[in-house]
Amino acid sequence: MIKVSVMYPNTPGGRFDHDYYRDKHMPLVKARMGDACKSYTVDKGLAGGAPGAPLTYVGMCHIFCDSIEAFQAGFGPHAQEIMADIPNYTDQTPVIQISEVVVGP
């Protein structure tokens, strides 16, 4: 299983609409990807790693798929539509990482 993490850095003055991200954007991603997306999570940043440190990421999602190929097959045909929705919730550029899930669900 793989996990695609999409993380939005906490940039001073940046805009991020958590409600839209949770209620509209991620359900759109799931609907378009269908069964290729086994599940997903949405995170809202609270704080950095040290006491009093600012949060590193304002928001993020983690999309779980059977393989990179499954992710690409599910996301690729809808990439333009999904990417076009980003300005509806943020003006930030995400950091993306694909990882192998070694321990987890």
C-alpha positions as CSV (number, residue, x, y, z in Angstrom):
1,M,0.0,0.0,0.0
2,I,1.1,3.5,-0.7
3,K,0.3,6.9,0.8
4,V,0.2,10.1,-1.2
5,S,0.7,13.0,1.3
6,V,-0.2,16.5,0.1
7,M,1.0,19.1,2.6
8,Y,0.4,22.8,2.6
9,P,3.2,24.8,4.3
10,N,2.2,27.4,6.9
11,T,3.1,30.5,5.0
12,P,2.6,33.9,6.7
13,G,-0.4,35.7,5.1
14,G,-1.4,32.5,3.2
15,R,-5.0,31.5,2.8
16,F,-6.4,28.1,3.5
17,D,-10.1,27.3,3.9
18,H,-10.2,24.1,6.0
19,D,-14.0,23.7,5.6
20,Y,-13.9,23.8,1.8
21,Y,-10.9,21.4,1.8
22,R,-12.6,18.9,4.1
23,D,-16.2,19.2,2.7
24,K,-15.7,19.9,-1.0
25,H,-12.2,19.3,-2.3
26,M,-11.3,15.9,-0.8
27,P,-14.7,14.4,-1.5
28,L,-14.2,15.6,-5.1
29,V,-10.8,13.8,-5.2
30,K,-12.4,10.6,-3.8
31,A,-15.3,10.7,-6.2
32,R,-13.1,11.1,-9.2
33,M,-10.5,8.5,-8.1
34,G,-13.2,5.9,-7.2
35,D,-11.9,2.6,-5.9
36,A,-8.3,3.6,-6.7
37,C,-8.5,5.7,-3.5
38,K,-8.9,3.1,-0.7
39,S,-9.3,5.9,1.9
40,Y,-8.0,9.3,2.8
41,T,-7.4,11.5,5.9
42,V,-7.5,15.3,6.3
43,D,-5.3,17.0,8.9
44,K,-5.5,20.5,10.3
45,G,-2.1,21.8,11.6
46,L,-2.1,22.9,15.3
47,A,1.5,23.5,16.3
48,G,5.2,22.7,15.5
49,G,7.3,20.0,17.1
50,A,8.7,22.2,19.9
51,P,6.7,24.0,22.6
52,G,5.5,27.3,21.2
53,A,6.8,26.6,17.7
54,P,4.5,27.6,14.8
55,L,2.8,24.8,12.9
56,T,4.8,23.5,9.9
57,Y,1.8,22.7,7.7
58,V,-1.5,24.5,7.8
59,G,-3.3,21.5,6.3
60,M,-2.7,18.2,4.6
61,C,-4.3,15.0,3.3
62,H,-3.1,11.5,2.9
63,I,-4.5,9.4,0.1
64,F,-4.2,5.6,0.5
65,C,-3.9,3.4,-2.7
66,D,-2.8,-0.1,-3.5
67,S,0.1,1.1,-5.6
68,I,1.6,4.1,-7.4
69,E,0.1,2.8,-10.6
70,A,-3.3,2.6,-9.0
71,F,-3.0,6.2,-7.8
72,Q,-1.8,7.4,-11.2
73,A,-4.7,5.5,-13.0
74,G,-7.3,7.0,-10.6
75,F,-5.9,10.6,-10.4
76,G,-4.4,11.1,-13.8
77,P,-7.6,11.3,-15.9
78,H,-9.0,13.9,-13.4
79,A,-5.8,15.8,-12.6
80,Q,-6.8,18.9,-14.5
81,E,-10.2,19.2,-12.7
82,I,-8.8,18.4,-9.3
83,M,-5.9,20.9,-9.7
84,A,-8.3,23.6,-11.0
85,D,-10.2,23.4,-7.7
86,I,-7.1,24.3,-5.6
87,P,-7.7,28.1,-5.8
88,N,-11.1,27.6,-4.2
89,Y,-9.4,26.8,-0.8
90,T,-5.8,28.0,-0.9
91,D,-3.2,30.2,-2.5
92,Q,-0.4,27.9,-1.2
93,T,1.7,25.5,-3.2
94,P,1.6,22.0,-1.7
95,V,4.5,19.7,-0.9
96,I,3.8,16.2,-2.2
97,Q,5.4,12.9,-1.1
98,I,4.5,9.3,-2.0
99,S,5.5,6.8,0.6
100,E,5.2,3.0,1.1
101,V,3.1,2.2,4.1
102,V,5.2,-0.1,6.2
103,V,3.0,-0.2,9.3
104,G,-0.6,0.9,9.3
105,P,-4.1,0.1,8.3
